[in-house]
Amino acid sequence: MKSQPAYISEGFNKLMDSLSAGKVQKNVNSSLYFIGRPSIQNYLMSWCRFDPEKEIKNIKAPILVVQGNTDLQVTVADASNLKSLAPP
């Protein structure tokens, strides 16, 4: 979210802090509905338990990392980092 305008990235960080603490936010700014509307917050919260870097290190099978150049949430550098952690 770093590439988004400050009001979106800061609002999203605040929302994710709340979800990481196990608290759903019912009143979400409409600018964040595309990524954090109340109807998907439990889903987002379930993913807060996982650290992709730690999880990839535990996998012994080949892994396919797919990332698009216009992805707003995962950068090419993020995908390259995950690729470097995957088994050969």
C-alpha angles and dihedrals in degrees: 000000000000091000092057124090113281095252090058098042093045092046091048092049090052090049092048091049088055093047091047087056089052097254122130117214113220096184107060123170109252090237088067097048092098090064109016113027114151093252092065101035095097088054091050090047090055090058093050087079092066130077107197093209093054093043094051091052089059095053116095098185127082113279129210113213112196121186133162126221091234097047107135096201107037118044127210087251090055091052092047090052091052090047091054090055095050121097115260 
